[in-house]
Structures are given as C-alpha cells and as structure tokens.
Amino acid sequence: MSVMKLVNRTLPFLVARVAIYGIFVIAALIFLAIMIGIGFLLLKIFGESSAAFLIVMLLAFSVIYGGLRFLERYVLYMVKVAHISIVVELLKTGTIPEGKGQIAYGKEQVKQNFGSANVAFVVDKAIHGAVKQIQRWTLRVGEAFSFVPGAKNIFGILNAIMSVSLNYIDEAVVSYIILRKNEKREDTVWKSASDGVVLYAQSWKSILKTATGAVVCIYGFSIITFLVFALPLMGISKLISSNTPGLGTFLGFIALVGAYVFTVAIKRALVDPIVTIAMVRSYQISINGLEPAMDLQQKLLGVSPRFRKLFEKGKEAEAEVALVEAKPVEVPM
C-alpha cells in the first residue's frame, strides 16, 4: 500500500491533529499578542534601554513552548501511537476491523500492546536515545574517511538528514513492537524495542532513502509555508502602520512570529504524520523477513550505552515474565 493510500485511509487522525493544533495556534497567537502588547508598554514606560521587553518575550515563548510540549506529551502522543497502530494493521492486512472508529480502535490497540500511552512514551524515548547514539557512532566511523576529497561534505549532509529523520525513526521502531504484538509473539515490549533497533541498524541504507526525501520535503515545506504567511502579514502590517513607525514595529514582529507559529503548527499537524507513515512503511518493508543479527547486536551493545540499557531492560522484563509463569498456582482448599 502506497504512502498516499495510507494517508487517505487514515484521514481521521490527520483531521484530529489539525483540530488540536488549530485550537493551540489560536490560543498561542492571542497570548502572544497580549504579551507583545505588554512588552511594548513596558518599553514605553521604562525606555528603550529596558530589558523588560526581552524578558516578557522570553517568558511568552517559554510558556508557548511548554504548552506545546505538554500538548504533544499528554494529548497527541496517544493519537500518534494509535495512528501508527492503524498503519501497521493496514500494511499487514490491508483492512481494519469494522464497527469502530479508527481513533477508538487505535487507542484500544495502544492499551492492549503497551498497557498505556505513558509506557509507550517511555519506550519511545529509550529507543530515541539508543538510535541517536548509534547514528553518532556511524558518523564517527565515517569520519575515518575524511581524507577523501568531498567526504566531509557528504558526511555533513548525512548528519543533517539523520538528525532530522531521528524524530521519525523511533516511531518506526515502535511500529515493530506493535507488529510483534499483533502477531501474538511472546516478546516483551522492551525485547521487541531492542530487536527493532537492531533491525533498523541492519536496514538503515534503504531507510535512509526515505529519510532523505522526507528531509527535503520538510525543509521545502517549512520555507515555502513561512514565506506564504510572512509576506502578506508583513505587507498588511506595513499598510496599517504607514504613519506610525512604533506600531509598524509592533505589527511586523507579530507578523513574523505569527508566520512562524502557523508554519510549525501546519508542519506538525500535516507533514509530521505523513512523514511518519512514510518512515513506518519504509521500515516495515525493509525488515520484512529479517531476523535481528546477533553479531550486529553485540557490536551495538559495545558502542551504545543507551542501547545496552534498552537491551538489559528487555532481559529484565523477560526474567520477570518467566518468574510469574514459573510461580505455582495456589489451589483454594
């Protein structure tokens, strides 16, 4: 199933993300306008040398950033993992069970596979840390060839691609955990996460092609979207404040900040889920039929402390399961 077909089949998740981010953007812009107004008022009262405006702006952006992190951690993460669950189901069977809404079914899958979204989030972060260290190790190995003409530039581009794609690769590995659970395998979540990272390391070359296309799309979309919003907004602010320079500065600042907020929100609402689908699809296709290579696993254990920690968590979880299964069942007398 192609990326666009998967996007089309899972439109309810995109609609949900657009609605949530839309509400956040409206609230953020109203808050920013109020804070910028307060900042300029303080600037007028205390003079141009006052740091009050800068402090107010730093406070405003800190609150907005904190609000965004909270939203993505406690509201949107469940939506994201539920979306991945549906994508895995569609890639495997081509259909999803009827009689339930996609979002409700996806949430049900998250609870069945992870217990809760919080567990999925913790596992996701552990995967993210392990993959990040492995990518850095790969680039350090590549630096050994820096004496080759042009090699430094190539590895610089690779570093940029891998840094951006890192945000989506951990979600691809999460899709492997969901796949194993759907196949009724007895692996624990942590064991599947560890194996999923090894499989990523085995098939990173083919995944890198998708990552390269994704990075180009992300940068291109972000630049174009920012200009589409910034230029008209700047033009409007200039027309409104043609006879008032102070107001022009105020409105121009709001225009640039507003354009940035709109760009980030649209990217996260529309582009991120599409890129996630592309990375999950590429990962699932690349690892199809593969088993984790033990020699590569041992190498990764030696170069990445975070992967080693992930691997050890898998062993601990397996030991706990074995202990529970070995415990004799008490028969009531």
N, C-alpha and C positions, 0 to 999 in steps of 0.2 A: 504494500500500500504506500503510495507516494506521500510526501510531506503535506502537500496541499489537500489531499484527500483526508488525511488525519486531522488537519486543521478544520476542514469543513465538517467532519464527523464529530468534532469536539467543540463546536461553536459555543455551547452554553458556558464553558469555562472562560472563554475569551470575553463573552458578554459580562460575566460576573466580575472579571478583573477590571474591565473598562468602567463598570458602575462603581466599584470600590475606589479605584484610583481617581475617577471623576469627582466623587464626593470629597476625597482628600485634597485634590488640587483646588477646588473652590474654597474649601476651608483654609488651605495654606495661603492662597492669594489674598483673601480677606485679612488674615492675620498679618501677612507681610505688609500690606498697605497701611494697616493701623500702626505697626511697628516703625515703618519708614516715616510715617507722619510724626510719630513721637520723636524719632531721631532728628528730623529736621527742626522740630520745635525746640528741642534741647540745643541744637546747633545755633539757632537764632538767639536763644536766651544767653548761652554761655560763650558764644563767639566761635569763630572758625577754628581756633586752636584747641577747642574742647575735644576730648576723646569720647564724649558721650554718644555721638552718632555711631562710632565704630563699635562701642560696647553694645548698644541696642541692636545693631545689625548682627553681631556675633551671637547675641542671645536669641534673636529671631531665627537665624539659620540653625542654631543648635536645637531649638525646640522643634522646628520642622523636620530636621534630620532624625531626631529622637522619635518623633511621631511616625515617621516613615518606617524606621526600624521596628517599632512596636507593631505597626500595622502588618508588616511583612512577616514578623515572627509569630504573632498570635492570631492573625486573621487569615492572611494569604497563604501561609505555609501549608495549611491543611488543604486549601484549594489546589495548590501546586502539586502536592503529592497525590491527591485524588485524581488530578488531570493525568499525571504520569501513569497511574494505575489503569486508567481507561485506555491510554495509548498502548500500553503493554498488552492489554486484552485484545485490542483491535489488531495489533501486529501478530498476535498469536493465533487468534480465531477468526478475525475479520468481522466479528459481531460483538455486541454487548447484550446482556440479558434484558428482555423487555419487561415492562411493568413498573420500572423505577426510573426516576430522573437520573441523568448522568452524574450530577454532583452528589446526590444522595448515595448512589451506588459506589462512586469513587470514595466517598468518606467511609462507607461501610468496609471497603477493601483496605483502607488505611488502618482502621481499627482491628481488622482481622489479621493483617500482616505485621503490624508494629505494636498493637495494643493502644497506642495513642499517637497524636501528631508530635507530642513532645519527645517521645522515643525516636521517632523518625528524624526529628530535627537534630538530636544529639548524635545519632548515627551519621547523618549527612555531614555535620561539622567534622566528625572524626575522619570521614572519607576525604573531605576537602583538604584537611591538614596533611594527610598521607599523600594524596595526589600532588599537592603543591611541592612537598619535599622531593618527590620522585621526579617531577618536572625540572626542578632546580638541579638535581643530580644529573639528569640527562643533558642539560645545557652546559654543566661544568665539564662533562665528558667531551662535549662538542668543542669546548674552548681549547682542547688539546690540539685542534687542527687550525688554530687561529693564524698560524704562519702561512696558510694557503691564501693567496690573493682573493679578496672578496668574501672570505669565510666569516669574518667578523660581522659584516653587514647582514649576511644570511642568518646567522645565529641571533642577531639583534631583532630581525623580523620574526624569527621563530619564537623568541622570548615574548614579543608583543602579542603574537597570536595565542600562545599558550597561556599567557596571563589573563587575557580576556575570556578564552574558552574554559578556563578553570571553573568559572562560575556555573558552567553548564555540565561539565564532565561528572561532577559529584552526583548530579541528578540522574545522569545516565547510569551510574553505578547503582544508585537507589533502584532504578528500573530492573536491574538484575536481581536484587533482593526480592522484589515483587514477583518477578518471573519464577524464581525458585519456589516461592510460597504457593503460587498458582499451580505449579506442577506437583504440589503436595510433597516436596522434598522435606527431609527431616532436619536440614541445616538450620542452625540458629541465625538470627538476623546478623549478628556480628561475624559469624563464619562466612555467610554469603557476601557481606560487605568486603571482607578480606579477599575472598576469591574474586570478587568483582573488580577490585583494584588490580590484581594480578592480570586478569583478562584484559583490562584497559592497557596495561603495560605491554602485553603481547600484541595488541592490535592497534597501537597508537598511530601508526603510519596512515592507515585508511581513515581513522577518525580525524586525523589532522587535516585531511582534505575538506571535510565538512566544517571543521573549526575555522579554516582559512576563509571559506565562503561566508561563514557566519560573522566573522570579524569585519570583513569588507562591508557586509550589509549593515552591521551595527554602526560603524563609523559613518558610512554614507548616509544612512537614515538620520542619524543624530545631527549631522552638519546641515543637511537639507531642511529638516524639520525646524531646527533652531532659526535658520535664516527666514523660513516661511513665516514664523511667528514674530521674530525680532524686527525685520524691516518694516512691515506695516505698523506695528505698535510704536516703533520709533518715529515713523512718519506722522502718525496721529498725535503723539505727544509733542512733536515739534509744531504742528499746526495749532494745537490748543494753547501752547505757551509761547507763541511767537513774540509777544510783547512783555513776557515775564521770564527773564533768564533763570531766576531761582526755581520757579515752578517747572521750567523745562528740564532742569537737572533732576528734580524730584520724579517727574513723569518718565524721563528717559531711563532712570535707574529702575523704576517699577517695570518698564517695558522689557528691559534686558533680563531682569530677574523672572518676570512672568514667562518670557520665552523659554528660559532655562527650565523652569518648573514644568511647563507644558511638554517640553521635549523629553524630560526624564520620565514624566508620568506616561506619555504615549509609548515610549520605548518599553517601559516595564509592563504596561498593560497589554500591548500588542506584539512587540518584537520579541521580548523575552520568552513568552510561551511558544512562539513559532520556532525560535532557535532551540529551545529545549526539546521540542518534538523532533527537530532535525537531528540533534545530537543523540537522543534516545534511539531513534530509528537507525542511525549510522552505527551506534554501539551494538545494538541488538543484532544487526545484520553481520557485523564484523566478528562477533563472538559466537555466532551460530555454529554449533558442533564442536566448539573448542572446550578443552578442559584446562584448568589452571596448571601452568608448567611449574613443577616443583623446584627446578634449578633457578628459574627466574624469581620464584617466591623467596628462596634463600638469599638471593642477591639483594632483593628489595629489603629484606629483614636487616641486612648489613648496612644499607645506605640510608634508611629512613627510620628514625626512632618513632615517628608517629605511626608509620605502617606497622612497626613491631608492636606498638601498643594496641593497635587495632587487631592484629593477629592474636595477641595474648588475650584480649577480651573475648575473641572467638573461642579460644581454648577453654577459658574460664566458664563461658556460657555452656559449652558442650559438657564440661565436667559437672556443672550444676544439673543439667538435664539428666545425665547418666545417674547422678546420685538420687534424684527424685524417682527415676524409673526403677532403681535397684531397691528402694525403700519398701519393705514388706507392707502389704495392706493389712491393717488390723480388722479382723472379723469380729463384730459385736457378739457377745455371748448371750 
